[in-house]
Amino acid sequence: MTQRGAEDHTAPHSEEYKSVEHALAYLSRADKIPHRVEGEAALLEYVPAGVRRVLDVGTGDGRLLSLVLLKCPDAAGVGLDFSPLMLENARKRFAPRIEKGDVRIFEHDLARPLPDVGEFDVVCSCFAIHHLPHERKRSLYAEVFALLREGGVFANLEHVASPTAALHEEFFAALGLSVADEDKSNILLDMETQLAWLREIGFTDVDCHWKWRELALLVGRRARP
């Protein structure tokens, strides 16, 4: 790990996404990320049947939460984000279900401990946690574990660090960008370290179930007794 994440792992959680301009720029790029749909489809494979409650950590405009709820239409959903524009878009997306009461969208900065919003069968996240300092990433994973019901699943589709600077450059080239275009709020961490953390915290069946360059699906379960 040789890029910014290795050098600046104590940087504060970015405030950039509170800016409408920055949030709009992200949304304009998000649908163009190569193989993103493949990663999302892989994540949905690990959403079990009979899910009652889903938490999306860093929900953005609610894209991932909407996909999980399409697979589990009887489940209730909770989304957390701190960007005003993302929150507005998520609330528009889920307006009928928010009115019905089975989806709730809360303003929350992931740099702070997760709020008390109950227990969940699935906790998911997509391209959000990599903006946090490494110490906070690990503590967040422990908080997620505590929120999961027995048999619950944590599925994190994440931007991880490449093992070399050359591979990092190739990733951005595959996006049609250069390293100079990298989001300054990225604090990337290698996949292996994060998988090891999940195991140490107590997750079982921990593995990377899909990967394309710096995009990886990290999954773990909270075992039944």
C-alpha positions as CSV (number, residue, x, y, z in Angstrom):
1,M,0.0,0.0,0.0
2,T,1.9,3.0,-1.2
3,Q,-0.7,5.6,-2.0
4,R,-2.3,8.4,0.0
5,G,-4.1,6.0,2.4
6,A,-0.8,4.7,3.7
7,E,0.6,8.2,4.3
8,D,-2.4,9.9,5.7
9,H,-4.3,7.3,7.7
10,T,-5.0,9.8,10.6
11,A,-6.6,12.4,8.3
12,P,-10.0,13.6,9.5
13,H,-13.2,12.3,7.9
14,S,-13.8,14.4,4.7
15,E,-16.3,17.2,4.8
16,E,-16.3,17.4,1.0
17,Y,-19.5,15.4,0.6
18,K,-21.4,18.0,2.5
19,S,-20.8,20.2,-0.5
20,V,-23.5,20.0,-3.1
21,E,-21.0,20.4,-5.9
22,H,-18.8,17.5,-4.6
23,A,-21.8,15.2,-4.1
24,L,-23.2,15.9,-7.6
25,A,-19.8,15.2,-9.1
26,Y,-19.7,11.9,-7.3
27,L,-23.2,10.9,-8.5
28,S,-22.3,11.8,-12.1
29,R,-19.4,9.4,-11.9
30,A,-21.0,6.6,-9.8
31,D,-23.0,5.0,-12.6
32,K,-19.9,5.0,-14.9
33,I,-17.7,3.0,-12.5
34,P,-16.7,-0.1,-14.5
35,H,-18.1,-3.5,-13.2
36,R,-20.0,-1.8,-10.4
37,V,-23.2,-3.6,-11.3
38,E,-21.2,-6.9,-11.1
39,G,-20.1,-6.1,-7.6
40,E,-23.6,-5.1,-6.5
41,A,-25.0,-8.4,-8.0
42,A,-22.4,-10.3,-6.1
43,L,-23.3,-8.5,-2.9
44,L,-27.0,-9.4,-3.3
45,E,-26.0,-13.1,-3.5
46,Y,-25.0,-12.9,0.2
47,V,-28.3,-11.3,1.3
48,P,-30.1,-14.3,2.9
49,A,-33.8,-15.1,2.6
50,G,-36.1,-14.0,5.4
51,V,-34.4,-10.7,6.1
52,R,-36.4,-8.4,8.3
53,R,-34.2,-5.3,8.8
54,V,-31.4,-3.9,6.6
55,L,-28.9,-1.1,7.5
56,D,-27.0,0.7,4.8
57,V,-24.0,2.5,6.2
58,G,-23.2,5.5,4.1
59,T,-26.3,5.1,2.0
60,G,-25.7,8.0,-0.4
61,D,-28.7,8.4,-2.6
62,G,-30.0,5.0,-1.5
63,R,-28.9,3.0,-4.5
64,L,-27.6,0.0,-2.7
65,L,-30.4,0.0,-0.1
66,S,-33.0,0.0,-2.8
67,L,-31.4,-3.0,-4.5
68,V,-31.4,-5.0,-1.2
69,L,-35.0,-4.0,-0.6
70,L,-36.0,-5.1,-4.1
71,K,-34.6,-8.5,-3.3
72,C,-36.3,-8.5,0.2
73,P,-39.5,-6.5,-0.3
74,D,-40.9,-7.3,3.1
75,A,-37.8,-6.0,4.9
76,A,-37.5,-2.6,6.6
77,G,-34.6,-0.5,5.8
78,V,-32.4,2.2,7.5
79,G,-30.0,4.4,5.7
80,L,-27.3,6.6,7.2
81,D,-25.4,9.5,5.5
82,F,-24.2,13.0,6.3
83,S,-24.3,14.7,2.9
84,P,-27.4,17.0,2.7
85,L,-27.8,16.3,-1.1
86,M,-27.4,12.5,-0.7
87,L,-30.0,12.6,2.2
88,E,-32.4,14.6,0.1
89,N,-32.0,12.2,-2.9
90,A,-32.4,9.1,-0.7
91,R,-35.6,10.5,0.9
92,K,-37.0,11.2,-2.5
93,R,-36.2,7.7,-3.7
94,F,-37.9,6.1,-0.7
95,A,-40.7,8.7,-0.2
96,P,-43.6,6.2,-0.3
97,R,-41.9,3.7,2.0
98,I,-40.8,6.5,4.4
99,E,-44.4,7.6,4.6
100,K,-45.4,4.0,5.2
101,G,-42.8,3.8,7.9
102,D,-40.7,0.8,6.8
103,V,-37.7,2.9,5.6
104,R,-36.0,5.5,7.6
105,I,-33.1,7.8,6.5
106,F,-31.0,9.4,9.2
107,E,-28.3,12.1,9.1
108,H,-25.2,10.6,10.6
109,D,-21.4,11.1,10.2
110,L,-19.7,7.7,10.2
111,A,-16.7,9.3,12.0
112,R,-18.9,9.1,15.1
113,P,-20.2,5.9,16.7
114,L,-23.2,4.4,15.0
115,P,-26.5,5.5,16.5
116,D,-28.8,3.2,18.4
117,V,-31.2,2.1,15.6
118,G,-31.8,-1.5,16.7
119,E,-30.6,-4.8,15.4
120,F,-30.3,-6.0,11.8
121,D,-30.2,-9.1,9.7
122,V,-28.0,-7.4,7.0
123,V,-25.6,-4.4,7.3
124,C,-24.3,-3.3,3.9
125,S,-22.2,-0.5,2.6
126,C,-20.9,0.7,-0.8
127,F,-17.9,2.9,-1.4
128,A,-18.2,4.8,1.9
129,I,-16.0,3.4,4.6
130,H,-12.8,4.0,2.8
131,H,-13.1,7.7,3.5
132,L,-12.6,7.0,7.2
133,P,-9.3,6.9,9.1
134,H,-8.1,3.4,9.5
135,E,-8.6,3.3,13.3
136,R,-12.2,4.4,12.7
137,K,-12.7,1.7,10.0
138,R,-11.9,-1.0,12.5
139,S,-14.0,0.4,15.3
140,L,-16.9,0.8,12.8
141,Y,-16.6,-2.9,11.9
142,A,-16.9,-3.8,15.6
143,E,-20.0,-1.6,15.9
144,V,-21.5,-3.3,12.9
145,F,-20.9,-6.7,14.5
146,A,-22.7,-5.6,17.6
147,L,-25.7,-4.5,15.6
148,L,-26.0,-7.8,13.7
149,R,-28.5,-10.5,14.8
150,E,-27.1,-14.0,15.1
151,G,-26.8,-15.3,11.5
152,G,-26.7,-11.8,10.2
153,V,-24.4,-10.7,7.3
154,F,-22.1,-7.7,6.8
155,A,-21.4,-7.0,3.1
156,N,-19.1,-4.2,2.2
157,L,-18.5,-3.3,-1.4
158,E,-15.5,-1.1,-1.0
159,H,-12.6,0.8,-2.6
160,V,-9.5,-0.8,-1.3
161,A,-5.8,-0.1,-1.7
162,S,-3.7,-1.7,-4.4
163,P,-0.5,-3.4,-3.3
164,T,1.7,-1.2,-5.5
165,A,1.7,2.3,-6.9
166,A,1.8,0.9,-10.4
167,L,-1.4,-1.1,-9.9
168,H,-3.0,2.0,-8.3
169,E,-2.1,4.0,-11.5
170,E,-3.5,1.2,-13.7
171,F,-6.8,1.3,-11.7
172,F,-7.3,5.0,-12.4
173,A,-6.3,4.5,-16.0
174,A,-9.0,1.8,-16.3
175,L,-11.5,4.5,-15.1
176,G,-10.2,6.9,-17.8
177,L,-8.5,9.0,-15.1
178,S,-5.1,9.7,-13.6
179,V,-4.0,9.4,-10.0
180,A,-4.1,13.2,-10.0
181,D,-7.9,12.9,-10.3
182,E,-8.2,10.8,-7.1
183,D,-10.7,12.0,-4.5
184,K,-8.7,13.7,-1.9
185,S,-10.9,12.2,0.8
186,N,-9.8,8.7,0.0
187,I,-8.0,6.9,2.8
188,L,-7.5,3.5,1.2
189,L,-6.5,0.4,3.1
190,D,-5.5,-3.0,1.7
191,M,-8.1,-5.8,1.6
192,E,-6.1,-8.3,3.6
193,T,-5.9,-6.1,6.7
194,Q,-9.6,-5.5,6.6
195,L,-10.4,-9.2,6.3
196,A,-8.1,-9.9,9.2
197,W,-9.9,-7.2,11.3
198,L,-13.3,-8.8,10.6
199,R,-12.0,-12.2,11.7
200,E,-10.5,-10.7,14.9
201,I,-13.8,-8.9,15.7
202,G,-15.6,-12.2,15.6
203,F,-17.1,-12.4,12.1
204,T,-17.1,-15.9,10.6
205,D,-17.0,-17.1,6.9
206,V,-15.0,-13.9,6.2
207,D,-13.8,-13.6,2.6
208,C,-13.5,-11.4,-0.5
209,H,-16.2,-12.7,-2.8
210,W,-15.7,-10.4,-5.7
211,K,-12.9,-8.1,-6.8
212,W,-12.0,-5.9,-9.8
213,R,-8.7,-4.1,-9.3
214,E,-9.4,-1.7,-6.3
215,L,-13.1,-2.6,-5.9
216,A,-13.8,-5.5,-3.6
217,L,-16.7,-7.2,-1.8
218,L,-15.8,-8.1,1.8
219,V,-18.3,-10.3,3.5
220,G,-18.6,-11.7,7.0
221,R,-21.3,-13.3,9.2
222,R,-22.2,-13.2,12.8
223,A,-22.4,-16.9,13.7
224,R,-25.4,-18.6,15.3
225,P,-24.6,-20.2,18.7
